[in-house]
């Protein structure tokens, strides 16, 4: 097993005055159940997906819950909204019971929570493994924060050449594995063969369609959704054109938008909104969609060869997003493009300014690759705090104008 950064967050929330109900949500197979069982070994575990016993749980009164299950983990609880009402009743009537609610469908779970548990719970989102987590060997292994995580946490971020890092061979190995198979815990063990990993990813995509999407959208015919899913993978990291996707998938523009929303709320994609707060500049206002796991994206595309530039960009942006979510949830993420073609792949807004990032797949960085990182002060409404050119070039160096060229593997491990 790999250690998880969220362990401390969940334990801290659980021990707080408002931590009697913790909701952990995220995509299927991100390790929610495994983690909470490890963190709360004295809690009863209740699977809502077990049809034999679920009706018996639904019959329990608040007093019976308090007596029989004063501390419990309820898995896939969004499938039985009545149980959320039961937990609310227990919470309101008794001061001691504590519950962990797990769910893999954000919209179904959070809709019910907003209705019934508002002010009574704390919510934690769980994503596939980050690269620092992938570098751990077990639950007890210390998770070393990445350069990026130290940066957004305000810690020291002095740069030394990546190749002088004594751990650089292992970091590069894990980074290459991530680009090939993504970060899902089930296939993080290096002893698992590549063929088994690919089979797992293909099965995950099939299970996602047959279970998550059927639960979420109640679709009888999955073919139109499957077409949109693949089109999103083909066009990852590119401007999203709902009308074009709709035409190619043979659905209405409204249906295409709905399918895109399903992908986002089921934790399969990240919608990167355009930054557009300068009324004096002509800015593109179309979002970009990035797959949240590069392994799943490969499985959707049935792709085993090298990533192209857009796919590499998505792999880097999704990893940055995951690392930020477990480190500093107060950040906002955008892309920036002017109508005359100037573009910033990732714009991270902090309280005091922006971190600007350009991503290139190249193994040899040139100064011209960083041209869009210059002169942003005329566009943005806050100072530019940092400018990074992230690539596969393993040489770390300054390019002038405050721009740092840094290997993706160094930035993220």
C-alpha positions in Angstrom: 0.0 0.0 0.0 1.0 3.6 -0.6 0.7 6.2 2.1 -1.8 9.0 1.5 -1.5 12.7 2.3 -5.2 12.9 3.1 -4.7 10.6 6.1 -3.7 13.6 8.3 -6.5 15.8 6.9 -9.2 13.2 7.6 -7.9 12.4 11.1 -7.7 16.2 11.9 -11.3 16.8 10.7 -12.6 13.7 12.6 -11.1 15.0 15.8 -12.6 18.4 15.5 -15.8 19.6 17.1 -17.5 19.4 13.7 -16.1 16.1 12.7 -18.8 13.7 13.7 -19.7 13.1 10.1 -16.9 12.9 7.5 -17.9 12.6 3.8 -15.1 11.1 1.6 -16.0 11.3 -2.1 -14.0 10.7 -5.3 -13.8 8.4 -8.3 -14.3 4.6 -7.9 -11.0 2.8 -6.9 -9.1 5.8 -5.6 -8.7 4.0 -2.3 -11.4 5.6 -0.2 -12.5 2.4 1.5 -9.0 1.1 2.1 -7.9 4.4 3.7 -10.8 4.9 6.1 -10.7 1.3 7.2 -7.0 1.8 8.0 -7.7 5.1 9.8 -10.8 4.0 11.7 -10.2 0.3 12.6 -12.8 0.4 15.4 -15.6 1.6 13.1 -18.2 -0.9 11.7 -18.1 -1.2 8.0 -21.4 -1.2 6.1 -21.6 -1.8 2.3 -24.7 -0.2 0.8 -24.1 -2.3 -2.3 -25.0 -5.5 -0.5 -28.6 -6.0 -1.5 -29.2 -8.8 1.1 -28.8 -6.6 4.2 -29.4 -3.0 3.0 -33.1 -3.2 3.6 -32.5 -4.2 7.2 -30.3 -1.1 7.7 -33.0 1.1 6.2 -35.4 -0.2 8.9 -33.2 0.9 11.8 -34.4 3.7 14.0 -32.1 6.5 15.2 -32.0 4.8 18.6 -31.0 1.5 17.1 -28.3 3.1 15.0 -27.0 4.8 18.2 -27.0 1.5 20.0 -25.8 -0.9 17.3 -23.6 1.3 15.1 -22.4 4.3 17.1 -19.3 4.4 14.9 -19.6 3.2 11.3 -18.3 3.6 7.8 -21.1 3.6 5.2 -19.8 2.8 1.7 -21.6 4.0 -1.5 -24.1 5.7 0.6 -25.5 7.8 -2.3 -27.2 4.7 -3.5 -29.6 4.7 -0.5 -30.5 8.4 0.3 -32.8 7.2 3.1 -29.7 6.2 5.0 -28.4 9.7 4.9 -31.7 10.8 6.5 -31.1 8.1 9.2 -27.6 9.4 9.9 -29.0 13.0 10.1 -31.5 11.8 12.7 -28.8 10.0 14.8 -26.6 13.2 14.6 -29.5 15.4 15.8 -30.6 13.1 18.7 -27.4 11.8 20.1 -24.1 13.6 20.8 -21.6 10.7 20.5 -22.1 8.7 17.3 -19.6 9.3 14.5 -19.9 8.3 10.8 -17.7 8.2 7.7 -19.8 8.3 4.5 -18.2 7.2 1.2 -19.4 7.8 -2.3 -18.1 7.7 -5.8 -20.7 9.9 -7.4 -20.2 13.5 -6.5 -23.5 14.9 -7.6 -25.8 12.2 -6.1 -23.9 12.2 -2.8 -23.4 15.9 -2.4 -26.9 16.8 -3.5 -28.3 14.7 -0.7 -25.7 16.1 1.7 -26.6 19.6 0.9 -30.3 18.8 1.5 -29.9 16.8 4.7 -26.4 17.2 6.3 -25.7 20.9 5.6 -23.7 22.2 8.6 -23.4 18.7 10.1 -20.5 17.2 8.0 -17.1 17.9 6.6 -16.3 16.9 3.0 -13.0 15.5 1.7 -12.3 14.7 -2.0 -10.0 11.9 -2.9 -8.1 11.5 -6.1 -5.7 8.9 -7.6 -2.2 8.8 -6.1 0.0 11.8 -6.5 3.6 11.2 -7.5 5.0 11.8 -4.0 2.5 9.2 -2.7 3.6 6.8 -5.5 7.2 7.1 -4.2 6.2 5.6 -0.8 6.5 1.9 0.0 3.8 1.5 2.7 1.5 3.3 5.1 4.4 4.2 7.4 6.6 5.7 4.6 7.1 9.5 4.9 5.6 11.4 2.0 8.1 13.9 0.8 6.4 17.0 -0.6 7.1 17.9 -4.2 8.8 21.1 -5.3 5.4 22.4 -6.3 3.7 21.5 -3.0 6.5 23.2 -1.1 6.0 26.3 -3.3 2.3 26.6 -2.7 2.8 25.9 1.0 5.3 28.8 1.4 8.2 26.5 2.2 11.7 26.8 1.0 12.0 25.9 -2.7 15.7 26.3 -3.6 16.5 24.7 -6.9 19.5 22.4 -7.5 20.1 20.5 -10.7 17.8 17.5 -10.9 20.5 15.1 -11.9 22.4 15.9 -8.7 19.4 14.6 -6.6 20.5 11.3 -5.2 17.0 10.0 -5.7 16.6 11.1 -9.3 16.7 7.6 -10.8 13.8 6.4 -8.7 11.9 9.6 -9.2 12.3 9.4 -13.0 11.3 5.7 -13.0 8.1 6.5 -11.0 7.4 9.5 -13.3 7.6 7.3 -16.4 5.3 4.7 -14.8 2.8 7.5 -14.0 2.9 8.7 -17.7 2.2 5.1 -18.8 -0.4 3.9 -16.3 -1.6 6.8 -14.2 -2.0 6.9 -10.5 -4.8 4.5 -9.4 -3.7 2.6 -6.3 -4.7 -0.9 -7.5 -2.0 -0.9 -10.2 0.7 1.1 -8.3 2.6 -2.0 -7.3 5.7 -2.3 -9.5 5.5 -6.1 -9.3 2.3 -6.1 -11.4 3.0 -6.7 -15.1 2.3 -4.1 -17.7 -0.3 -6.4 -19.3 -2.2 -6.8 -16.1 -2.2 -3.0 -15.6 -3.6 -2.4 -19.0 -6.3 -5.0 -18.4 -7.2 -3.3 -15.1 -7.5 0.1 -16.8 -9.7 -1.3 -19.6 -11.9 -3.0 -17.1 -12.1 0.2 -15.1 -13.4 2.1 -18.1 -16.0 -0.6 -18.8 -17.1 -0.6 -15.1 -17.3 3.2 -15.1 -19.7 3.1 -18.0 -21.8 0.2 -16.8 -22.1 1.3 -13.2 -21.2 4.9 -12.5 -22.8 6.4 -15.6 -25.9 4.2 -15.5 -26.3 5.2 -11.8 -25.7 8.9 -12.6 -27.5 9.4 -15.8 -29.9 6.4 -16.1 -28.8 6.0 -19.7 -30.3 3.0 -21.6 -28.0 3.5 -24.6 -24.4 4.1 -23.7 -23.0 4.5 -27.2 -23.5 8.3 -27.5 -21.9 8.8 -24.1 -19.0 6.5 -25.1 -18.4 8.6 -28.3 -18.3 11.8 -26.2 -16.0 10.2 -23.7 -13.5 9.2 -26.5 -13.8 12.6 -28.2 -12.9 14.3 -24.9 -9.8 12.0 -24.7 -8.8 12.8 -28.3 -9.2 16.5 -27.6 -7.7 16.6 -24.1 -6.0 19.9 -23.3 -7.7 21.6 -26.2 -10.4 24.2 -26.3 -13.8 22.6 -25.8 -16.3 23.1 -28.6 -19.7 21.7 -27.4 -21.3 22.0 -30.8 -18.4 20.2 -32.6 -18.4 17.4 -30.1 -22.2 17.1 -30.4 -22.1 16.8 -34.2 -19.3 14.2 -34.1 -21.1 12.2 -31.4 -24.5 12.5 -33.1 -26.2 14.1 -30.1 -27.6 17.6 -29.4 -25.3 20.4 -28.0 -27.3 20.3 -24.8 -26.8 16.5 -24.4 -23.1 16.9 -25.2 -22.8 19.5 -22.4 -24.6 17.2 -20.0 -22.3 14.4 -20.8 -19.3 16.6 -20.2 -20.8 17.5 -16.8 -21.2 13.8 -16.0 -17.5 13.3 -16.7 -16.5 16.1 -14.4 -18.8 15.3 -11.5 -17.7 11.6 -11.6 -14.1 12.7 -11.2 -12.9 11.6 -14.7 -12.1 15.0 -16.1 -11.0 18.5 -15.0 -12.7 21.4 -16.6 -10.2 24.2 -16.8 -12.1 27.5 -17.1 -10.7 30.4 -19.1 -9.3 33.4 -17.2 -11.3 36.4 -18.5 -11.4 39.2 -15.9 -9.7 41.9 -18.1 -12.5 43.7 -20.0 -9.9 45.6 -22.0 -8.3 42.5 -23.6 -9.9 40.2 -26.1 -9.7 36.8 -24.4 -10.9 33.4 -25.5 -13.7 32.2 -23.2 -13.9 28.5 -24.0 -12.8 26.0 -21.3 -10.3 23.2 -21.7 -11.0 19.7 -20.5 -8.2 17.5 -19.1 -8.5 13.9 -18.1 -7.7 13.5 -14.4 -5.8 10.3 -14.9 -3.5 9.7 -17.8 -3.9 5.9 -17.5 -7.6 6.1 -17.9 -7.2 8.5 -20.8 -4.9 5.9 -22.5 -7.4 3.2 -21.9 -10.3 5.2 -23.4 -8.1 5.8 -26.5 -6.7 2.2 -26.4 -3.3 3.8 -26.7 0.0 2.2 -25.7 2.5 4.4 -27.5 4.1 7.7 -26.5 1.9 10.6 -25.4 1.5 13.5 -27.8 1.9 17.1 -26.6 -1.7 17.6 -25.6 -1.8 14.3 -23.7 1.5 15.2 -21.9 0.0 18.6 -21.0 -3.1 16.9 -19.4 -0.9 14.5 -17.5 1.1 17.3 -16.0 -1.9 19.6 -15.2 -3.9 16.8 -13.6 -1.0 15.9 -11.4 -0.5 19.6 -10.4 -4.2 19.8 -9.6 -4.2 16.6 -7.5 -1.2 17.8 -5.5 -2.7 21.2 -4.9 -6.0 19.6 -3.7 -4.3 17.7 -1.0 -2.0 20.6 0.0 -3.8 23.9 -0.5 -7.5 23.9 -1.4 -7.7 27.7 -1.7 -6.1 27.9 -5.1 -8.0 28.5 -8.4 -7.0 27.1 -11.7 -7.4 28.6 -15.2 -6.0 28.6 -18.7 -5.4 31.9 -20.5 -5.6 32.5 -24.3 -5.9 35.8 -26.2 -7.7 35.9 -29.5 -4.4 36.6 -31.2 -3.0 33.3 -30.1 -1.1 34.1 -26.9 -1.6 31.2 -24.5 -0.7 30.1 -20.9 -1.4 26.4 -20.3 -2.0 26.8 -16.6 -2.7 29.9 -14.5 -2.9 29.2 -10.7 -4.4 32.0 -8.7 -3.3 32.5 -5.1 -4.3 35.2 -2.6 -1.4 37.4 -3.6 -0.8 36.7 -7.3 -0.4 34.1 -10.0 1.8 31.1 -10.7 2.1 30.9 -14.5 3.0 27.6 -16.2 3.8 26.7 -19.8 4.1 22.9 -20.6 6.2 21.5 -23.4 6.8 17.8 -24.1 10.2 18.6 -25.5 13.5 17.1 -24.1 15.4 20.2 -25.2 14.0 23.5 -24.0 14.7 26.7 -26.1 14.2 30.3 -24.9 11.4 30.8 -27.5 9.4 28.1 -25.7 8.9 30.5 -22.8 7.8 33.6 -24.9 4.2 33.5 -23.7 5.3 33.7 -20.0 6.6 37.3 -20.6 4.7 40.5 -20.2 1.7 39.1 -18.5 1.4 42.1 -16.2 -0.5 44.0 -18.9 -3.2 41.3 -18.8 -3.6 40.0 -15.3 -5.1 41.7 -12.3 -2.6 40.5 -9.7 1.2 40.2 -9.7 2.9 37.3 -11.4 4.7 35.5 -8.5 6.4 32.7 -10.4 6.9 31.7 -14.1 7.7 28.1 -15.0 8.5 26.3 -18.2 7.9 22.6 -17.5 9.2 20.0 -19.9 11.0 16.7 -20.3 14.4 18.5 -20.4 16.3 17.3 -17.4 18.3 20.5 -17.1 17.1 23.0 -14.5 18.0 26.6 -15.4 16.8 30.2 -15.4 15.8 31.7 -18.8 15.7 35.3 -17.7 12.7 37.6 -16.9 12.1 35.4 -13.8 11.4 32.3 -15.9 12.6 29.0 -14.6 12.9 26.0 -16.9 12.4 22.9 -14.7 11.9 19.2 -15.5 8.4 18.0 -15.0 9.7 15.2 -12.9 11.6 17.6 -10.6 8.6 20.0 -10.3 6.2 17.2 -9.3 8.4 14.9 -7.1 
